Amino acid sequence: MFNMLRNLFQRVKEAVCNKKGNEIVAIALILLFIILAAAPYIRNLGQTTSTGISNLNTQMEQVLNGQ
């Protein structure tokens, strides 16, 4: 039982002290923050593009129908 706890503690200690693992977690958190910060702007860009395409489609239908 004591050996199991010691091994578990050792593995947790190695994971916490693992600099490469900490760097990966830090990069993941930074990317998540950037994505969450940029989400509203990306959504607005998508809505603007959709509106522009709809307007273009309407104008092309009018031209092709001779209106």
N, C-alpha and C positions, 0 to 999 in steps of 0.2 A: 504494500500500500504506500509506504513512504517513498519507494523508488518510483512509483507511478507519478506521485505528486512532484517529486524532484524533476523527473523527465518533462512533465508538463510545464513546470516553471521554467526549465531550461529552454524549451521550445518557444514559450511566450517571450522570454528574454531575448532570444535570437531574432524573433520576428520584430520586436520593438527596436532592437539595435541595428537591424538590417538597413543600411543607408540606401541601397538600391530600391528596396521596397518602399521606403519613405518617399523617395523621389517620385516613384510611380504614382503613389497616392496623391502627392502634391500636384503633379501634372494633371491627374484626373480631376481633382477639385478645381484647378484653374480653368480647365476646359469646360467643366460643368457651369462655372460662374459665367464664362464668356457666352455660352449657349443661352443661359437663362437671361443674361443682360441683353442679348441681341434678338431674342425671340419676338418682342413686339415689333421691331423694325422689319424683321423678315416677314411677319404676318402682314404688315402694311404694304410691303413691296408686292406680296402675292395678290392682295386685294386690288392694288393699283394696276398690276399687270392684267388681272382678270377683267377689270373694267375697260381697260384699253382694248383688249381683244374683242370684247363684246361690242364696243362702239365700232371697231373696224369691221366686224362681221355685219353689223347693221348697215353700215355705209356701203359695203360691197354688195349686199343683197339689193339695196336701192339702185345702185348703178347697173347691176345685171338685170334687174326688172324694168329698167328704163324709167324710173320715177324721178 
